[in-house]
Amino acid sequence: MLPNVVAQRRDPYRTRILYGDHVIGVLTEHPEHNRVGVFFRGPTGRGFRLPDCHTVSSGTASLIVAALSYHYQPHQITLRTTDEGFVLWCPTCHGAGIRLGQCYSTKQAGLDRAAADHASVAGHPAVLVDRPQAFPPDVAPDNAVATDETSTP
């Protein structure tokens, strides 16, 4: 049985690929170079570059192959109290370098919108819990492009 995969065209050159409710990657078409850039996102939201492909279909297949090696589940989130109100906090996204930055004036507003806001920004569904636990960091998929991460800040 094939996984629940949906392609969402974002603009003439970018297509977002969802595996269930999780964004597993973005495909960027470069028509002048006859290639499609493939950027994979693991369960934490951390990104990995995969080899370029010739078509959106082959790029989607590459993302599916990578995603099948992981267990995707909703992120655990909570609301934290600050001077400005209530802030959405996701330790998994924080560990992956994803800035959520959602602030709510009331706790009820945060409770009503936090999970949907998290999904909109992070690309992963979420559940509200009192003490959220971070997922372990994603390891690069087998088909990731080798990078020199020593030069990244």
N, C-alpha and C positions, 0 to 999 in steps of 0.2 A: 504494500500500500504506500502511495506517495505521501510525503508530508504536506501539511497545509501551507503552501507557499503562494504568496501574492506579490505581484510586481506593481508598484505605484509610480507612475511617471511624474516626476517633480517639475521638470522643465524639458526643453527639447534635447538636453544632453545628459540629464541625470535621472536614474531610476532607483527607487528605494525598494529593497527586497525584504519582505516580512516572512517569518517562519512562525505561523500562529500569530500571536500578538507581539512577537519580538522582532525588532529590526536586526537582521543578520548581515546586512551590507548595503552598499551603494555602488551602483555601476555608473561610470562616467564615459560617455561616448566621445571619441575623438575622430570624427569622420575624415578629417584631412590626413590622419595617420592610419586609418583603417584598423582601429583597435578600440577595445573597451577596457578602461581601467577598472579594477576590481578591488574594493575595500571591504574587508570582512569585520564584523563586530561580534565579539564573543558574549557570553552570558553576563559579564560584568559591564559591558559597554566598551571595553578596551578594543581599539582598532588594530588591524593587521592588514598590510598590503598583500594581495595575492597576485600571481602572474597575470599580465594582461591577456585578454581573449580577443577573438575576432568578431564575436556576436554577443548580443545581450543574452541570448539563450545559453550559450556556452559559459558566460560569466555567471548566470544564475545557477547553472549546474555546479560550477566551482564553489559557489557560496553554500549550496545545499550539502555538498560533500564535506566541506569544512564544518558546517553546523551540526551534522549528524554525529560528530565526535564529542559533542558537549551536551550537558543537561541544562536546558533553559528552564528557569522558574522565575516567578515574580520577585522583584527586589523587596526587601523589608525596609520600610520607611517609617518616620515618625515626625512629629512637629516639636520644634524647640522654641522656647520662649526667649525673645530678645527685647531690647528697648523699642524696636520698631513694630513689634507684634509677634507673630508666629512664623517660623521659617521651616520650610520643608527640608528634612535631613535624610540623606541616604548614604550610609557608610560605604556601600558597594560602589556607587557612582563616585563618591569622594576619592576612594582608592584608585579608581580608573581614570581620574582626572577630569571627570565630567562635572561642570559647574551648573547646579540647578538654579540657585538664586531666587526661588519663589518665596515671597513674603506675603502673609495674610494679616489683615487688621484684626480679625477675630479668630478664636479657636474654631468656631463652627464653620467659618468660611474655609479654613484650612482643611478641616475634616471632610467637607463637601467636595473640595477640588484637588486635594493633594495627589491622589492616585492618578487622576486624569492628567494633571500638570506634569507629573513625573513621566508618564508614558509619552506625552507630547515632546518633552525636552530630551529625555534619555533614550527613548525608543524601546523601553521595556515596561511591562505592566508592573504594578507594585501593590503591596498590601500594607496597611497601617498596623503597626505593632508598638507596644510600649518600649521595648528594648531591641531595636533592630540589630541584626548580625550581618556583618559584611561577608560576601562570598569570597572564597580564595581567589587570588589573581588568576586571570586567564593565561594559559600557556599558549604560545603561537601554534596555529594548526600546522599539520604536516606540509601542506602546500603553500605556506607563507613564503613571501620573498624575504631573503636574508637581508637584514639591515644592520648598520653600525649604530647602536643606540648610545654609544659613548659620547656622541656629539650633541645629543638632545638635552635641553635644559631640564 
